[in-house]
Amino acid sequence: MINFLERDNRLLFFYQPEDKEYNWISERLKADGNVHVKRTFFFTEEDVIKEDIDEEFVDDSLSDIEPEGIYLWFGDLENDYYKVKRGILTSAFDIYLHKDIELKLGYFVADANASIFNAISKISKLDFYLGGPHQTAVPIEDFEKLTRYFPTSYERKRYVEARIATVLRNYLDNVKDAEQVYERYMNKKLSKEGSNLSKIFKDTELYKYQTIYRKLESMLMEETQYNERQWQQEILQIILLIYPKYIYVFKEVKIKAGIAGDVRERFLDLLLVDCNGNVDIIEIKRPFEKAIMTNDHYRNNFIPLRELSGAVMQVEKYVYYLNRWSEAGEEYLNNTYKNELPNGFDIKITNPGGIIIMGRENNLTSEQKRDFEVVKRKYKNVVDIITYDNLLERLKFTIDQIKKGEYKINCVNRLSNCI
């Protein structure tokens, strides 16, 4: 039995053997002058307390065992902390244990005799305070969580079996799926849980999306008050707020457009650059009432109006131009905008995509909406076509999810994927 006792401003390590005939720690100290206990505690002969110890410190349930045990000097009281003698647990730093903590063996030794403070010394060399008011002290509750991160002997066994099974499965049939057993166990084990960022930023995010929604709704009610350039500018602000993937936008970008050997200069209205340096094209059109689908059937189908077909064709051409421009285009864009980009940030032309924001759906019949969906899916690999009503719908969905407390990463992805 191992226990930790306080006496005269000292912290003692008390060992009481279960074998009545043999106190192996005492014998090892006499023979070698030092001893390792549970691969964690290192004591020398100098640590042995030879003076009489009050009987009150001896465990009553084992009081009949002879010899009674051995007392070893573990630490001294300094300013409400017991400072563990350097070298007993580690020589890398000093360890301070607050006097009010009821010490347990599990605070020092994990399962399979793994030294907790030896593991800590591999990560930090700073003095360690456990409990109490010290400014760098680790609260006892968090320290207990930390101790549970150490693998148990059962976990080590399952891990070894999983690694062996991974290799043998390539050569033998009917091999036990030890990897699945190990993963199932690890999924039940304690895992680090950080702060709930969604909860922290809930009010801010709710205000943000509600403001964006109201602004877009107001703009759609007063669209005739905006000229084309100002409309683009306002919508672009909204896009960059709800689609944080893009961190730069360049206007009136000169590019080289070449078809069949005929190279000309063209100007892109807007070029988006994402956080990895990849470029995409965006076209922002005013939301004219009739800009998407015809009102009349053509062979029992509604077809795209000229404004939509023209916008798609325009974006597809620019995507084609950029892909052909390739490395020469990257070099040109990086040189042109180097003063606006951080050091080490490179613009890349890697299969760019196109985004078109235009038109309304609120004036379409269900049949027109169905055929419009067919049109969107037809161009989805190159161009995403987003209507203003679809944008409002996605914003409303996100606002509702935040209010319900269910605003998670997948909600943000749903919004971003539609833009």
N, C-alpha and C positions, 0 to 999 in steps of 0.2 A: 504494500500500500504506500502511496505517495501522497503527502499533504504539504500545505504551505502554512506556516505558523508565524505569528508576530510575537516578539519578546524583546523588551528593552530597546525599542527603536531599531530592531533588526528584523529582517525577514529570513526565516529559516526554511530549509528544504528538509522534510522529514521522511525517511524511508523506513518502513517496518516490514520485514520479510514474512512471507506466508510459511516458509519452511522453518520450523522451530530450531532446526539444527544448523542452519547455514545462512549467514548474512553475506551474500556475495559481494555487495558493495564494499563492506568493511575489509573483506579478504583481498579484493582487487586493489584497494588503496594501500594495504600493507605490503602487497607483493610488488606493485608497479609504481606506486606513488601517485597514480591518477586513475580515473575511471570515467567511462562514457555511459550515461544512463539513457536508454531509449533513443540512442543516436541523436540526442538533443542537448542533454545537460552534460557539461564537462567539469569535473571536480578534481581538485588535488588534495593532498594530505593537509595542506594549510587551511582548507575550508572546513575541516572537521571541528565541530563544537565539542570540546572535551569537558567543559564544566557541567555541573548537574543542571538538568532541565526539570522544571516543575512538572509534577505528575499530571496536572490538568491538561497538558498538551498531548498526552498519550491517548489514543483512541481506546475507549472503554471496551469496545467489542473485541479488541485484539490485545488487551492488557495482560492476558495469560501467556502470550507468546514470548519465548525467550530465544535469543536476546531481544530486548525491547525494540531496538532499532538504532538508527544513526541520524544525528542532526548535522546538517551541513549549512554553512553560512552562504546565504543566497543574495542578500542585499542590505542596504542601510537606508534609514529614513532621512530624506532631505526635502524640506519645504512641502510636506504632505505627500511626497512621492517616495516610494522605495526604489532606490537606484540599484539595479542588478549589477553584481560584480562583473566587470568586463572580462570576457572570456568564457563565462559559464554558458551563455546562450550564443554569443557572437563576439568577436573582437572588432567588428567593423564599426560599431557605434554604441552609445550608451542607451540603456533601456530603463524607462521610468514607469513604475506601476502605481497608480493612485492608491492611497492607503485604504479607501473605502471599498475597493473592489474585492469581492470574494473570489480569490484566485482558484482556478481549476486547472487540472493537468491538460485539458483540451485547449487551453489558451497557448500552450507551448508545443504540444505534440499532436499532429494530425494522425489519422488512421495509417496503419502500416509504419509507425514510428518515423514519420516525416517531420522534420524540424520546421516549425512555422517561421521562426525568426531567422533561420538560415536562408529560407526562401526570400524573406523580405530583404535580407542583406544583399541579394543578387540584384535588387531593383533600386534600393535607396541606401545611402550611407549616412543619412542624417539621424540625429538622436531621435528616439521613438518614445512618445508619451502615450500611455494608455489610460483613458478616462480622466476625470478631473477638469479643472478650469484652464489648463495651459493652452495657449493660443493655437498650438499645432497638435493638440491631443486628438487621438482617434477615439470617438465615443465607443463605449463598450458594446453597444448594439451593433454598430457597423463592424467592429472587430469580430464579433461572433459570426456575422455574415461572411466575412473574409475567410474565417477558418473553414467554412463549409465549401469553399471553392477547391480545397485540396482533394485529390482523388482518393477514394477508398480502395481497399485491397480488392473488393468486388469489381470496382470500376476498372482497375488496372488489369484484372484478369479478363474482363470482357473486351477491353481494348486490344490486348494481345491476341485474343481469339479472333477478333474482327480483322486484324491485319493479316493473320495467317490465312483466314478464309478467303480474303481478297486475292491472295496469290494462288491458293490451291484451286479456286473456282475456275481458273483458266485451264486447268489440266485434268481435274477430276469431276465426276458426276456426283450428284446427291450430297454436295457439301453443305453443311448447316449454314444458314444465313446469319452468321454471327454478327455481321455488320449491322443488320436491322435490329438485332437484340441490343447491341451497344447504343445505337442511335435512339431507340425507344427509351432506354434508361437515361441517356443524357438529356432528352427532352423533358423528363420529369425532374431533373436535378435543378437546383437553384441557378438562375441566370441573372446577370446584371440587369437591373431595371432603372433606366434613367428617368429624368423628369419628363412629364407629359407636356411636350412642346405645343401640341394642339390646344391644350387647356390654357397654357400660359398666354398664347397669342390669340385666343378665341375672340375676345372683344375687339382687338385691333383688326383681325381678319374680317370679322363681321362688318365693322364700320367701312373697311376698304371696299368690300364687294358691294355693299349697299350703296355706297357713294358712286361707284362705277355704274351700277345698274341704273340709278336715278339719272346720272349724266347721260347715258346712252339713250334712255327712254325720252328724256327731254330733247335731245338732239334729233331723234326721229320724229318728234312732234313739230320741230321747227327747222326741218332740213332745208327749207328754201332760204333761210337766213344765212346759210353758209355758202361761200364759194368753194370750188373744187379743191383748191390748195389747202384752205383752212379746214375743210372737212377731213381731208387726209391726215392733217397734223393732229387733229383731235382724236380720231380713231386710232392713230398710231400710238398715242399716249396710252390709250386703254389696252391695246394689244400688248404693249411692253409690260404693263402692270400685271396682267393676268396670265402672261406667258413669259415667266422669268428666264426661260431658256435662252432668250435673245438678249444680248447685253450691248450690242451696237446696232445702229441703223445709219446707213449712208444714203444720201439723196443725190439724184442726178448723177449717177455713176456711169462714167464713160467706159464702154467695153468694146472689144473687137468682135464683130459679127462676120463670120465667113461661111459662105455656101458656094460650093463648086468653084473654089479659087477666087471668088469675089469677096474681098475683105473690106468691110466698111466700119465706120465708128457709129455706135448706137449709144443711147442713153437710157439706163434703167432708172425708173422713178425712185424706187426704194429697194435697197439691198440689206437684208438682215444678216447679222453675224451672231452665231451662238457662242456659248461659253467655251467650246472646243475649237473655235475659229472657223467652223463650217458655215458656208453661206447658203441662204435661201432667198427666193424672190417673193415679194408680196405686192399685190395689186389691190388698192382700196378704191372702190367706186361709190358714187352717190347712190342711195337706195331708191332709185326711181321706181314708181309703182309697177310698171310693166317692163321688167328688165330680165326676166328669167325664162318663163315658159309661155308658149303660144296659148291663145284661148280656143283656137280651132284645132280639130284633129287632123293629123296627116296619117292615113292608113290606120285609123283607130288608135293613134298615139299622139300625145302632146310632145312637141319638140322644143329644143332650146331656142330662145329668141336670139337675134343677131348680137345683142350686147353681151350675152353670156358666151356664145360661141366665139365671138371676137376676143373676149378677155382670155378665154382658155387658150385660143390659138396664140395670142400674144405671149402669154406666160410660157407655153410649151416651146416657143421659138427661143425665148431668152434662156431657158434651161438648156436647150440644144447648143446655143452659142457659148454659154459658159463651159459646158463639158468639152467642146472642141478647143476652147481657149486654154484650158487645163493649166499646165505648169507655167506657161508664159503669162497667163492671166493672174495666177497667184503672185508671181513676182511683181507684176505691174500694180496690183491692188495693195500689196504690202509696202511697196515704195511710195505709192500715192498717199496712203493713210498712216504711214509710220509714225507721224507726230501725234496721231490720235490714239494709237495703240500702246499698251504697256510693253516694256522690254520683254523679249522672248515670246510674245504672242504673235502667232502667224495665222493669216487668213488662208483657208483651204477651199478649193473647189472640188468637193467630193460628192458627185451625184446630187446636185442641189435639187430641192423641191420647190414647188410653187404654192402660194396661198392666194386665194381670191376672196375678198370680202365685198359682197354686193347684194343688192336686191332684198325684197321682202317675201315672206311666205304667208303672211296673214291674209293675202287676197287670192290664194290658190285654193282650188277645190281639192278634195281628197285624191281624185284621179290625177290631177296635175302634180300634187306632192309625190305621189307614187312614181310617176315618170321622172320627176326631178331627181328622186333618189337614185333611179337607174342611171341618169346622166352623171351624177356625182361619183357613183361607184365606177363608172367607166373610166373616169380620169383620175381615180384615187391614187394610182401609183406615181403620178406626176404632179397633179394639182389637187389641193383641197379647196372645195368651194363652200364657203360659209356665208349664210344669209344673216342679216341683222336680227331677225326673229330667233334664229337658232342661237345666236350669241346671247340674246336676252334670256332664252330658255336655260342655257348652261349656267349663266350667272345666277339665275333664280334657284336652280338646283343646288348650287354650291352654298348659297345663303341659307336655304332650308336645312341642309346637312349641318352647317355650323350651329344653327339654332337648336337642332336636336342633340348636339353634342356628339355627332357621328362624323365630324369632319376629319377625314383621314387622308393619307397620301393618295389612295385610289380616287378620291373625289377630285383632287387637284389634277390628277392624270386625265380624268374624264374631261375636265374643262380644257386642259392644254391640248389634248389630242384632237379637239374639234377646231382648233384655231390655226 
